[in-house]
Amino acid sequence: FQLGYKHKLFLSTTGRNDWVSTLPDGNRSFFYPSVSASYVFTEDLLKNSNLFTFGKIRMSWAQVGKGPRFGKIGHHFIPEGNFPFNGVGGYRASTAAGDMNIQPEKDNSFEIGTNLHFLRNRVRLDYAYYVTDVTNQIFTVGTAYSSGLSGITRNAGEYKTWGQEL
């Protein structure tokens, strides 16, 4: 959905729903939205200035979801070219497994910034401050050799990044 008012106020929203076959049945569907807004303040202030040509402030928030990149959740069998005997293909039990209660990974991002143009667009300045929070990060965690598994894919991480761009 996009909305604009008098070439100076803008609002945009999105919504997306994904179904991922590598997640357990109850967690395969997940929704993630976004919203952004901007104000072109030179449409009200400094409209006829030769020094200050264009000025906009903007803000956005978005969420992105994702499931495991490949594989299946739970314990399963995989093709093996040299098993059971001398190049005759078959299947063997996988040494990797997936958590049956795995949730989609979620990235939440927030950004605020400005675009400034000077001297009839000869000089431009773009600035942004951003923060990203990742929850339920999905990756394979090592397991004890005695378990018979090489690893288990699960939600095992959270992190936060932030920075500035000029």
N, C-alpha and C positions, 0 to 999 in steps of 0.2 A: 504494500500500500504506500503510495506517495502523495504528498500534499504540499502545495506551494501557495504562498500568499504574497501578492504584489512584488514578485521577483526579489524578495528579501527574507522571508521566513520559509523554511523547508522542514518537512518531517517525513521520514521514511521508516517503514517497519517491514519485517519479513518473518515468516514462520516456516519451519521445515520439519518434516517427520520422516525418519529413516527406519527401515526394517532391516536388521542385520542377521544373516543366517548363522553367524559364528557365535551368537549369544544364546543363552538358554531361552526356552520358549516364553517364559514370563517376562523377559527383559529385552526381547528382540526389537520392540517398537520404542522409539524415544523421540521427543519433540525438542527443538531448540529454536529460540526466537532472536531477533535483533531489533534495535531501534536507534535511529540517528536523527539529529536535529542540527540546523545551522541558521545563522543570522548574518545576512550581508548588511553590516551597519553603515556602509558607505551609501546605501540607498536612502538613508535618513540624514546622516552626518557627512560633512565634507564632500557632498555630491559633485561639486564643480571644482574641486581642488586639482591643480596641476601637479602638486607634489605627491599627494596621497591619492592614488588611482582606484584602489580596490581594497576592501577589508572585510574579512569574514571570520567569525568564530564558529567552531563546530564541536560537537560532542557525540559520542556513540557508545553503545553497549551491545555486545553480541555474545551469544553462547553457541558453542559448537560441540557436537557429540560424535563419538566414534566407538566402534567395537574392535575386537581383536582383528589384526590384519589378515590372518589366515588360520587354518586349522579348525578343529572342532573342539567343543567343550566336553569334558569328560575323557575317559580312556577309550582309545579306538585302535584300529588296525591300519597299517600303511603298506603300500606296495614295496616289495623287496625283490630286486632283480636276481640275487644270488641265493635265495632261499626258496625252496627247501634243499635243492641240490644242483650243483654244477650249472648255473646259469638259467635254470628253469624257474620262471617267476612265480611268486606266491605272495602271501601277506604275512606280516609279523606284527606282534603287539608293539605299539609305539612306546617309547620311553619318556614321552612328554604327555602331560595331561593338562586339562583346564579345570578351573574352579567352577563347579556347577551353580554357584551363586554370584557369578561375575556380573558387574553392572557396567553400563556404558561409561566411557571416559568423558568428562565434561571440561571444556575450556571456557572460562568466563573472561571476557576482555572489556576494558573500559579505556576510552581515549578522549582527550580534549586537546584542541589545537586551534591555530589561527593561520590564515593565509593573508599576507599583506603585499600589496603591489604599489610601487612608487614610480614617479617620473614617467608617467604614461606607459606603465608595464615594462620599463627597461630594467628595473631592479625588483626582485621578488624575494620574499622571506616566508618560509613555511616552517611552523614549529608544532610539535606534538609531544604530549606526555601520555604514556600508556602504562597500564597495569594488566597483567594476565595471571589468573589463578587457575591451576589445573588440579582437578580432584579425580579420584578413582583412576589414576594413571594405570594403564594396562601394560604389563611386561612379564616375561618369564623369570621366575624366581627359582634359584637352585634348591635342590632337595638333598636329603641324606642318601648316600648310595644304597643304604640298606632298604630304602623304600622301593627300589627297583625302577625308579623314575629319574630322568635327567633333569627335569624341571617341571614346574606347574605355572601355567599362565593365569594371572589373577590381578585384581586391583591391589597394587602394592605401593603406590606413590602419590604424593601431593607436592606441588611446588608453586612458587610465585615468582614472577619476573616483572620488572618495571624499568622504565627508561625514558629517555628523551631523544627526539630526533629534530635536527635543525637543518 
